[in-house]
Every structure is written in structure tokens, then in C-alpha cells.
């Protein structure tokens, strides 16, 4: 893993998903093969494969303190092109420090991660009723997880995190994006642990080779995603969980 400490020019950036996005890091140790954020590599100068480098924005806190006073309040996505709780966060604590500022200002926050490290910040997340936490849970099959998300925590760990957050009153959601083979059982496993679910299809070309390598070509067609997505959405609805298809 190539680690580089950098000074960013900005941290509170306009987003097409929410009002703003905060990315304390560039790159991600989870090495998910489908990751759309690979496009960031062209802006970094890194020659290493995606998943083998991380740039740490060591001035993130100073930037956010300066920029938040100049922007109208809005929902902040933490994060869009990295996992804010990837292992390096345990050392640098940039995500926590940024959250402290956002919570102090009363801004609404959407945290998205695959990591149990988010539990470290339960005390902080509970301070605001405008905060929600989502775990990306792409399959119920941990064997599939190992193929597509080799550096990420297990599916079991992620579901346990959602349950713990939900039990202490934090609004939670599951992001089944992309929906990978083996997602069928997630409705039962997530019942009582999330407030809502988002489902998206595998539309990131970076991971197509994994389907082909392991004989999963049948699970990459639009018809497959549409059929399975509707089945899964129906299963969540029966559990009383709001579910949205994003395709």
C-alpha cells in the first residue's frame, strides 16, 4: 500500500448525489473491483493499481473549518470516492474530525461505509437527529464478497454494524449497489436493522471481468438485474422496509 500525505485545495465540494460531499481520502484500501471511483486515479498521478494507494488529505480539518462558514447549509455525503472508515482512518481520524464540525454546525449528514470502524463514532453520530449511516451490503454470500470486495469487511460484520446503529436510534440504510449474485437473502438478514434500502445494478464496467472469470455472465444482463431487483424490492416491502430501485 502506497500512502501519501497531501494538502488538498478544498474539502466541502458540491455533489450530484447530495448537496455536498466530503472525501478525507483519495483511494481506498478495500480494493472493490467494481468501484466507480477508479476514475479518480487519473487526477492523482499514481501508477499503482486501484486499491494499492491512498492519499490522505492532512489539511481536511482546517479546510472544512474555513469552508463551512462560506456555504449555505445542506446535506453532506461522507464519502463519495473513498470509504471514510477504511483502515487508515483509525490512525488519522480525519472522518471523525470532519463529522465533529458538521455535527456542531447542525448540518445533515449521510455516512456511507463498509467498515465496522464507524461504531467508534456512535457517540458523535447520536448527537444529531439529522445524521444517517448506510452500509454497502452487496450480497448475502461472503464468497461472492471475497471475489468482488477482497479488502472489505465481511457481510456478517456489516449487518451487525447496521443492527447496532439501529438499536441506539441512529437512522440506518443498506446500499445494495451494485446488486451482486447472492443478494436474495438480504431481506431476511436486514429485517429490523435498517430504515430503508437502495438497490442499484452492476453498471460499472471495471468489474465485468470477475463475472466472466467465474462463470457469472448470466448475472450481468439488464434483464437479470431488473428481475432480481424487483424480487428483492418486493421482499423488503413485505418486511415493512422502504426500498427504492435506482435503475
Secondary structure as GFF3:
##gff-version 3
##sequence-region A 1 247
A	DSSP	beta_strand	2	6	.	.	.	ID=ss1
A	DSSP	beta_strand	13	14	.	.	.	ID=ss2
A	DSSP	beta_strand	20	21	.	.	.	ID=ss3
A	DSSP	beta_strand	25	26	.	.	.	ID=ss4
A	DSSP	three_ten_helix	36	43	.	.	.	ID=ss5
A	DSSP	beta_strand	53	57	.	.	.	ID=ss6
A	DSSP	alpha_helix	60	67	.	.	.	ID=ss7
A	DSSP	three_ten_helix	68	70	.	.	.	ID=ss8
A	DSSP	beta_strand	76	78	.	.	.	ID=ss9
A	DSSP	alpha_helix	89	92	.	.	.	ID=ss10
A	DSSP	alpha_helix	94	104	.	.	.	ID=ss11
A	DSSP	beta_strand	109	113	.	.	.	ID=ss12
A	DSSP	three_ten_helix	116	121	.	.	.	ID=ss13
A	DSSP	alpha_helix	122	125	.	.	.	ID=ss14
A	DSSP	beta_strand	131	136	.	.	.	ID=ss15
A	DSSP	alpha_helix	142	148	.	.	.	ID=ss16
A	DSSP	alpha_helix	155	167	.	.	.	ID=ss17
A	DSSP	beta_strand	171	176	.	.	.	ID=ss18
A	DSSP	three_ten_helix	183	185	.	.	.	ID=ss19
A	DSSP	alpha_helix	186	190	.	.	.	ID=ss20
A	DSSP	beta_strand	196	199	.	.	.	ID=ss21
A	DSSP	three_ten_helix	205	207	.	.	.	ID=ss22
A	DSSP	alpha_helix	208	213	.	.	.	ID=ss23
A	DSSP	three_ten_helix	217	220	.	.	.	ID=ss24
A	DSSP	alpha_helix	222	238	.	.	.	ID=ss25
A	DSSP	beta_strand	242	245	.	.	.	ID=ss26
###
